[in-house]
Amino acid sequence: MLSAVGGSGRSTTAGLLAYALSAMGSTVVLDTGPRLSSPWPAWSAEPGTGLLSLPPDRPLTHSQVQAAASRFPAPSGGTWQVLTDHQEWSHPPLPLPEDPAAWYQLAAIGGWQAVVADTVHPVAHDVLTARCAGSTGLTARWCELPFSVPVLCAATTGSGVQALQTAVKAASAEGLPLHRVIVALTGIGEGRSPAAVKAAAAMLEPRVRAVVQVPYDPRIRAHGMRDASRLKPRSLEAGRQLALAVVGSAQAAWGDPLPAAAVPRTQTAAPPRVHDTARIASKKVPA
């Protein structure tokens, strides 16, 4: 999940997508944000041992990674999971890896079939900085992961879609895979979207894989994604449309059924193989 600016509904969209994907296969959200700026620790109804329990300098096992993940109710009666930091607010910040490949390796050890990466870097700034430096930015590295489908989020406001359009221009200039991108336009209140938002959506549709409207839901504002089954039907339908768009994008790019995803080298004896469905969806642009 990717976004150009804050307040884009990125984490909410990641949760709706993960809830819907969990009906297709085992799903996890990777919370890459700092603890005190992330909603995921507060949303977790069944916290796991957290990212602190996964030291980066030691071999990890499948059971360790699974135990670290929080659990959320899934539509089928099972669960979907979130890897986040559950330390108390006063504890020193946990140094999280910046490299998308490190998160991919962690998800591969955990053995999930679908991975939703909730990223926090501003997309347009990252792309422009990398372009000026002649380097590969975070956005491009998320997009390069196996079966990566970028999901670019923006609020349904004039400033929100303006930032979105700038991010799309920057991504296009750098040759990022707009043909795989899903745009999620997230409502910030009841009522119809402004004319500027509708115009922006119409202009973007020919340039990206799909544009999905994510409606405002007061329950999400009050309770987050703690129990998605209690959200309004239109919110759950938006999540289902996002999941279908993400999987359809991956299948259009790599085939149906999807081939097995690459398993990164690890220090563990035999990490489980990640397979079958979309692996990386980025909340700003990455399942």
N, C-alpha and C positions, 0 to 999 in steps of 0.2 A: 504494500500500500504506500502510495506516494502522495505528496501535496506540495504546492508552491509556497504556501504560507500556513500559519497556525489557524485554528478555528475552522478547519475544512471538514470536520466530521470523520477524520481518517480512522480513528480507533473504533468508533461506532460502526463504520462501514466494514472494517476488518472483522468485527464481531458478527455482523449479519452474514457476511460471506462465509466465515468459519462455521457458523451454525448450519448454513445451507449445505456446505461442502461435506459436513460430517454425516449427512445422509448418504453420501456416495463412498466414503472411505474415512479412515482414521485421519484426524485433522488437528493441527496445532497452530497457534498464533505465537510468533516470536516477537516479544516486546523488546525492541532495541533502544527504547528511550530511558533516560535517567529516572530513577524511582520516584522522586518527588514531583516530577512533571507528568507522570504516567497515570492513567486511570485504572490500569489493569490490576494492581494490587488491591485496590478498594473493591473492585468488581468480583474478585475471586471468592466464590462461595465455599469451595473446598481447596484451600491453598496446599500446594506441594511444598517440598523442602526448599524450592527457589533456586535461582541462578547461583547464589552463594555456595550451594552444595556441589557445584560442578567446577572444581579448580581447573584452570586452563593448562597447568603444567603437569597434570597427571592423566594416566589412561582412564577413560570413562567406559562404562558398560551400558547396555540397553536399559537395564533395570534402574540404574542410577538416574539416567536422563528422564525416564518415565516417572520416577518418584519425585523429581524436581518440579514437574509440571502440575499446575492447578487444573481442576476438572470443572467443567460446566455442563449442564444438562443438554443433551442432543435431542433432535426431533424423534429419533427412533427408540428412545428410552436409554440410549447409551450416553456417551460423553464426548465432548471435544475438549482440547487442552490448551493451556497457555503457559509458556515459559517466561516468567517475570521475576523481579526482585522483591522478596517479601520481608526485607529487613525493616526494623523500626526506623522512624524518621531521623532519629538522632545518630544512627550508625554512619560511619564514613561511606561516601559514595562507592558503589561497586564499579570498578573499571570494566566496562563492557567492550567487546571487540568491535572495531569499526568495519573490518573486512567482511563483506557478504559471504565469502567462502567459508569463514569460520562458523557463521550461523548455519550455513548449508550443511557443513560437516556435523554440527550438533544435531540438526534435524535428521540427518541420515542415521546417526547412531540411535536416535530415538525411534526410528522405523516408521514415521508417519507417512501416509500416502499423499496428503495435501498439506502444504505449509503456507501460511499467510504471514508475511513479514510486515510488521507495523513499524515503518521507518520514521525517522524524525527530521532528517535533513531537508532543507528547502530545495526543491528540484531545480528551478531555474538558476538559482545562485550556484548550485553545485555544478551544473552543466557549463555555465559561463566561466566559472573559475577553472574548471578542467580544460576548457577550450583555450583560455588565455595562457595557461601553464603548459599546454601541450601534453597533458597527462590524461589518464583514464579516471573519471570521477566515480563517486559512489553509485550514482544512478545507472551509469553504464555497466558497472560491475554487478549490480543486482540484475540488470537485464540480461547479462551473459550467463547467468546460472542455468542449469538444465531445466527446460520447460518453464522458463520464467514468463509470466504474463503480468505486465505492469498495470496496476489499477491506480489511476490518477484522480484524486478527490478534490472537490472544490465546493464551497458554499454557494447557495443560490442567491447571491448578491451581486451588485454591479462590480464591486472590488474583487469579489471572489472569482468571477468568470474572467475578469481582466487579468488576474494573476495566472489563471488557468491557461488563457490564450498565450500569454508570454512564455509559460513553461512549455507549451506545445511547439511554439516557434523555436525555442532554444533546442528542444529535443530533435526537431526536424533538421535544424542546421547541423547538428552533430551526428545525424544519421541513425538515431535511436529508433527502435522498431515500433513506429506508430501503428503499423498494421496489426500489432498484437495488443495495443493499449485499450483498456476499458476505462471510460470516464464515468465517475460516479458524482452526480450533482446532488448534494445533500441539502435538504430543506432546513431552514432555521426557524420556521414558524408556520402557523396555519395559513391557508389561502394559496392562491395561485402564484406561480413564479413570475417575477418581473419580466417585462417584454425583452429587456436586454439579455436575460438568462435564456429565454426561449430562442432568441436570435443566435446567441453563442452556441447553443446546443445544435441548432440546425446547421451552422457553419462547420462544427466539429464532426458531425456524423460521417461525412464522406472521407475524413482524414484518419479516423481511428476505427478500431474493430466494432465498438458499440458504445452507446451513451445510455446510462441507466439512471433514472430518477430515484433518489432515496428520500422518502417523505419524512417530514417532521413527526416525531413520536414523543409525546410528553413523558411517557414512562421511561424512555431511555434517558431523558434529562434528569429524571428523579432517581432512577435505580440503575442506570447503565445497562450492561449486558449480563447481569448476574443470572437472570433466568429469561432467555429469549422467547420461550414458549408463551409468555404472558404479554408479549408485545402485540401491537395491532396487526391484523392480517395483512394490511398493505405494506407494513414494514417487513414482514416475513416474505411476502411476495417479492419485494425489492431484493432481498437477500437471495432468493431463488433465482431471480433474473440475473443477478451478478454471478452466481455460481455457474449457471448455464453459459453465460457469456465468456467467463474465464475458461471453462473446460472446452467450449467451442473454439476459442482462440487458440488454445494449445493444440487441439486436434487438427485445426486447419494448418497449423505451422509444422507439426511433427507426425501427424497421422492418427488414425483411429482404428484399433486402440493405440494408446501411447506406448512407445517402447519403454523398457525399464530405464529409469534414471541412473546416471553414473553414480557409483559409490566412491566417495573420496577416501584416500588412504588415511587410516587412523592408527592409533597405537593399540586398539583393542584387537582381540583375536579374530573375530568374525562378525563385523557389524551387520545388522539386518539390512536387507536390500529394500530401497525405496522404489515403489513401482505403481503402475496402473493409472493414476489420475494426475491432475495438475499439481505441481509441487509448490511453486512459489507464486504468491500474488502480492505485489508490493502496494501498501495503502496510500502511498503517494504516487508512485507508479510502481511494484512490483509491484503463490502457490503454485 
